[in-house]
Structure formats: C-alpha cells, structure tokens
Amino acid sequence: MFRHCFFFGHFYDHGEVVTIKKCVECQCNDGSMKCGNTDPATNCPKLTCPPEQQFSVPDHCCKLCPGI
C-alpha cells in the first residue's frame, strides 16, 4: 500500500499532482513529494489565436486563447 504525502499542511494521495505556484508542479510518490518546474516555452500547447489575444490566468503556467 502506498503512503500519503504531507506537504504544506495538507495530505495528498499517492499519484496526486498539485500546482504549488505558477509553473511548479509536485506529485506525491509513496510518501514523498517530487517537484519540478514547467517551462512554458516547451511544455505549453501552441496557441492558434494571435499573441495580442492570448491571456494568462493566475496560478496557471500556460497562456490561453479566448473561448477555450
């Protein structure tokens, strides 16, 4: 049986992924949290809307297009 992770005052299940701040994700792995940075230039989907329409959402690493 896998162990839960206790991280920043919360318990997480094995395999659970949490975003702790913009572009940083952590995953619970048998009682241990493993964190890594997300590089928006390489890990975000290519957007089809013009750059002037792209917008950011608080706590999300990748920009979005309107209507998505």
Chimera marker file (.cmm) of the C-alpha trace (Angstrom):
<marker_set name="trace">
<marker id="1" x="0.000" y="0.000" z="0.000" r="1" g="1" b="0" radius="0.5"/>
<marker id="2" x="1.294" y="3.444" z="-0.925" r="1" g="1" b="0" radius="0.5"/>
<marker id="3" x="1.840" y="6.162" z="1.680" r="1" g="1" b="0" radius="0.5"/>
<marker id="4" x="0.216" y="9.607" z="1.638" r="1" g="1" b="0" radius="0.5"/>
<marker id="5" x="2.294" y="12.773" z="1.405" r="1" g="1" b="0" radius="0.5"/>
<marker id="6" x="2.083" y="15.615" z="3.919" r="1" g="1" b="0" radius="0.5"/>
<marker id="7" x="3.059" y="18.798" z="2.124" r="1" g="1" b="0" radius="0.5"/>
<marker id="8" x="2.495" y="22.445" z="3.105" r="1" g="1" b="0" radius="0.5"/>
<marker id="9" x="-0.024" y="21.417" z="5.768" r="1" g="1" b="0" radius="0.5"/>
<marker id="10" x="-2.102" y="19.099" z="3.544" r="1" g="1" b="0" radius="0.5"/>
<marker id="11" x="-2.238" y="15.365" z="2.889" r="1" g="1" b="0" radius="0.5"/>
<marker id="12" x="-2.097" y="14.113" z="-0.701" r="1" g="1" b="0" radius="0.5"/>
<marker id="13" x="-2.757" y="10.649" z="-2.114" r="1" g="1" b="0" radius="0.5"/>
<marker id="14" x="-0.090" y="8.678" z="-3.948" r="1" g="1" b="0" radius="0.5"/>
<marker id="15" x="-0.003" y="9.894" z="-7.566" r="1" g="1" b="0" radius="0.5"/>
<marker id="16" x="-1.823" y="13.146" z="-6.823" r="1" g="1" b="0" radius="0.5"/>
<marker id="17" x="-0.415" y="16.211" z="-8.623" r="1" g="1" b="0" radius="0.5"/>
<marker id="18" x="-0.641" y="19.699" z="-7.163" r="1" g="1" b="0" radius="0.5"/>
<marker id="19" x="0.487" y="23.079" z="-8.531" r="1" g="1" b="0" radius="0.5"/>
<marker id="20" x="2.166" y="24.912" z="-5.665" r="1" g="1" b="0" radius="0.5"/>
<marker id="21" x="2.876" y="28.103" z="-7.606" r="1" g="1" b="0" radius="0.5"/>
<marker id="22" x="2.891" y="29.252" z="-11.190" r="1" g="1" b="0" radius="0.5"/>
<marker id="23" x="4.833" y="26.752" z="-13.346" r="1" g="1" b="0" radius="0.5"/>
<marker id="24" x="5.768" y="24.457" z="-10.434" r="1" g="1" b="0" radius="0.5"/>
<marker id="25" x="4.010" y="21.086" z="-10.091" r="1" g="1" b="0" radius="0.5"/>
<marker id="26" x="4.553" y="18.481" z="-7.404" r="1" g="1" b="0" radius="0.5"/>
<marker id="27" x="3.484" y="14.836" z="-7.381" r="1" g="1" b="0" radius="0.5"/>
<marker id="28" x="3.075" y="12.566" z="-4.373" r="1" g="1" b="0" radius="0.5"/>
<marker id="29" x="5.158" y="9.415" z="-4.796" r="1" g="1" b="0" radius="0.5"/>
<marker id="30" x="4.764" y="6.909" z="-1.940" r="1" g="1" b="0" radius="0.5"/>
<marker id="31" x="5.087" y="9.460" z="0.860" r="1" g="1" b="0" radius="0.5"/>
<marker id="32" x="7.496" y="11.838" z="-0.868" r="1" g="1" b="0" radius="0.5"/>
<marker id="33" x="6.655" y="14.942" z="-2.911" r="1" g="1" b="0" radius="0.5"/>
<marker id="34" x="8.689" y="15.404" z="-6.089" r="1" g="1" b="0" radius="0.5"/>
<marker id="35" x="8.514" y="18.880" z="-7.618" r="1" g="1" b="0" radius="0.5"/>
<marker id="36" x="9.554" y="20.266" z="-10.967" r="1" g="1" b="0" radius="0.5"/>
<marker id="37" x="9.357" y="23.454" z="-12.993" r="1" g="1" b="0" radius="0.5"/>
<marker id="38" x="7.320" y="23.674" z="-16.167" r="1" g="1" b="0" radius="0.5"/>
<marker id="39" x="8.929" y="25.651" z="-18.983" r="1" g="1" b="0" radius="0.5"/>
<marker id="40" x="6.117" y="27.487" z="-20.811" r="1" g="1" b="0" radius="0.5"/>
<marker id="41" x="8.224" y="27.733" z="-23.994" r="1" g="1" b="0" radius="0.5"/>
<marker id="42" x="8.486" y="23.945" z="-24.348" r="1" g="1" b="0" radius="0.5"/>
<marker id="43" x="5.652" y="22.438" z="-22.257" r="1" g="1" b="0" radius="0.5"/>
<marker id="44" x="2.649" y="24.554" z="-23.194" r="1" g="1" b="0" radius="0.5"/>
<marker id="45" x="0.485" y="23.888" z="-26.258" r="1" g="1" b="0" radius="0.5"/>
<marker id="46" x="0.916" y="26.123" z="-29.278" r="1" g="1" b="0" radius="0.5"/>
<marker id="47" x="-1.918" y="28.634" z="-29.403" r="1" g="1" b="0" radius="0.5"/>
<marker id="48" x="-3.897" y="29.388" z="-32.546" r="1" g="1" b="0" radius="0.5"/>
<marker id="49" x="-5.010" y="32.901" z="-31.590" r="1" g="1" b="0" radius="0.5"/>
<marker id="50" x="-2.841" y="35.986" z="-32.244" r="1" g="1" b="0" radius="0.5"/>
<marker id="51" x="-0.401" y="36.931" z="-29.419" r="1" g="1" b="0" radius="0.5"/>
<marker id="52" x="-2.371" y="40.102" z="-28.623" r="1" g="1" b="0" radius="0.5"/>
<marker id="53" x="-5.439" y="37.929" z="-27.757" r="1" g="1" b="0" radius="0.5"/>
<marker id="54" x="-3.537" y="35.473" z="-25.537" r="1" g="1" b="0" radius="0.5"/>
<marker id="55" x="-4.009" y="35.901" z="-21.813" r="1" g="1" b="0" radius="0.5"/>
<marker id="56" x="-2.723" y="34.468" z="-18.550" r="1" g="1" b="0" radius="0.5"/>
<marker id="57" x="-4.742" y="33.074" z="-15.660" r="1" g="1" b="0" radius="0.5"/>
<marker id="58" x="-3.439" y="33.366" z="-12.085" r="1" g="1" b="0" radius="0.5"/>
<marker id="59" x="-1.622" y="30.209" z="-10.922" r="1" g="1" b="0" radius="0.5"/>
<marker id="60" x="-1.628" y="28.681" z="-14.447" r="1" g="1" b="0" radius="0.5"/>
<marker id="61" x="1.612" y="28.332" z="-16.316" r="1" g="1" b="0" radius="0.5"/>
<marker id="62" x="0.340" y="28.322" z="-19.904" r="1" g="1" b="0" radius="0.5"/>
<marker id="63" x="-1.416" y="31.190" z="-21.666" r="1" g="1" b="0" radius="0.5"/>
<marker id="64" x="-4.878" y="30.686" z="-23.154" r="1" g="1" b="0" radius="0.5"/>
<marker id="65" x="-6.920" y="31.922" z="-26.089" r="1" g="1" b="0" radius="0.5"/>
<marker id="66" x="-10.410" y="33.405" z="-25.673" r="1" g="1" b="0" radius="0.5"/>
<marker id="67" x="-13.181" y="30.809" z="-25.818" r="1" g="1" b="0" radius="0.5"/>
<marker id="68" x="-11.014" y="27.843" z="-24.806" r="1" g="1" b="0" radius="0.5"/>
<link id1="1" id2="2" r="1" g="1" b="0" radius="0.2"/>
<link id1="2" id2="3" r="1" g="1" b="0" radius="0.2"/>
<link id1="3" id2="4" r="1" g="1" b="0" radius="0.2"/>
<link id1="4" id2="5" r="1" g="1" b="0" radius="0.2"/>
<link id1="5" id2="6" r="1" g="1" b="0" radius="0.2"/>
<link id1="6" id2="7" r="1" g="1" b="0" radius="0.2"/>
<link id1="7" id2="8" r="1" g="1" b="0" radius="0.2"/>
<link id1="8" id2="9" r="1" g="1" b="0" radius="0.2"/>
<link id1="9" id2="10" r="1" g="1" b="0" radius="0.2"/>
<link id1="10" id2="11" r="1" g="1" b="0" radius="0.2"/>
<link id1="11" id2="12" r="1" g="1" b="0" radius="0.2"/>
<link id1="12" id2="13" r="1" g="1" b="0" radius="0.2"/>
<link id1="13" id2="14" r="1" g="1" b="0" radius="0.2"/>
<link id1="14" id2="15" r="1" g="1" b="0" radius="0.2"/>
<link id1="15" id2="16" r="1" g="1" b="0" radius="0.2"/>
<link id1="16" id2="17" r="1" g="1" b="0" radius="0.2"/>
<link id1="17" id2="18" r="1" g="1" b="0" radius="0.2"/>
<link id1="18" id2="19" r="1" g="1" b="0" radius="0.2"/>
<link id1="19" id2="20" r="1" g="1" b="0" radius="0.2"/>
<link id1="20" id2="21" r="1" g="1" b="0" radius="0.2"/>
<link id1="21" id2="22" r="1" g="1" b="0" radius="0.2"/>
<link id1="22" id2="23" r="1" g="1" b="0" radius="0.2"/>
<link id1="23" id2="24" r="1" g="1" b="0" radius="0.2"/>
<link id1="24" id2="25" r="1" g="1" b="0" radius="0.2"/>
<link id1="25" id2="26" r="1" g="1" b="0" radius="0.2"/>
<link id1="26" id2="27" r="1" g="1" b="0" radius="0.2"/>
<link id1="27" id2="28" r="1" g="1" b="0" radius="0.2"/>
<link id1="28" id2="29" r="1" g="1" b="0" radius="0.2"/>
<link id1="29" id2="30" r="1" g="1" b="0" radius="0.2"/>
<link id1="30" id2="31" r="1" g="1" b="0" radius="0.2"/>
<link id1="31" id2="32" r="1" g="1" b="0" radius="0.2"/>
<link id1="32" id2="33" r="1" g="1" b="0" radius="0.2"/>
<link id1="33" id2="34" r="1" g="1" b="0" radius="0.2"/>
<link id1="34" id2="35" r="1" g="1" b="0" radius="0.2"/>
<link id1="35" id2="36" r="1" g="1" b="0" radius="0.2"/>
<link id1="36" id2="37" r="1" g="1" b="0" radius="0.2"/>
<link id1="37" id2="38" r="1" g="1" b="0" radius="0.2"/>
<link id1="38" id2="39" r="1" g="1" b="0" radius="0.2"/>
<link id1="39" id2="40" r="1" g="1" b="0" radius="0.2"/>
<link id1="40" id2="41" r="1" g="1" b="0" radius="0.2"/>
<link id1="41" id2="42" r="1" g="1" b="0" radius="0.2"/>
<link id1="42" id2="43" r="1" g="1" b="0" radius="0.2"/>
<link id1="43" id2="44" r="1" g="1" b="0" radius="0.2"/>
<link id1="44" id2="45" r="1" g="1" b="0" radius="0.2"/>
<link id1="45" id2="46" r="1" g="1" b="0" radius="0.2"/>
<link id1="46" id2="47" r="1" g="1" b="0" radius="0.2"/>
<link id1="47" id2="48" r="1" g="1" b="0" radius="0.2"/>
<link id1="48" id2="49" r="1" g="1" b="0" radius="0.2"/>
<link id1="49" id2="50" r="1" g="1" b="0" radius="0.2"/>
<link id1="50" id2="51" r="1" g="1" b="0" radius="0.2"/>
<link id1="51" id2="52" r="1" g="1" b="0" radius="0.2"/>
<link id1="52" id2="53" r="1" g="1" b="0" radius="0.2"/>
<link id1="53" id2="54" r="1" g="1" b="0" radius="0.2"/>
<link id1="54" id2="55" r="1" g="1" b="0" radius="0.2"/>
<link id1="55" id2="56" r="1" g="1" b="0" radius="0.2"/>
<link id1="56" id2="57" r="1" g="1" b="0" radius="0.2"/>
<link id1="57" id2="58" r="1" g="1" b="0" radius="0.2"/>
<link id1="58" id2="59" r="1" g="1" b="0" radius="0.2"/>
<link id1="59" id2="60" r="1" g="1" b="0" radius="0.2"/>
<link id1="60" id2="61" r="1" g="1" b="0" radius="0.2"/>
<link id1="61" id2="62" r="1" g="1" b="0" radius="0.2"/>
<link id1="62" id2="63" r="1" g="1" b="0" radius="0.2"/>
<link id1="63" id2="64" r="1" g="1" b="0" radius="0.2"/>
<link id1="64" id2="65" r="1" g="1" b="0" radius="0.2"/>
<link id1="65" id2="66" r="1" g="1" b="0" radius="0.2"/>
<link id1="66" id2="67" r="1" g="1" b="0" radius="0.2"/>
<link id1="67" id2="68" r="1" g="1" b="0" radius="0.2"/>
</marker_set>
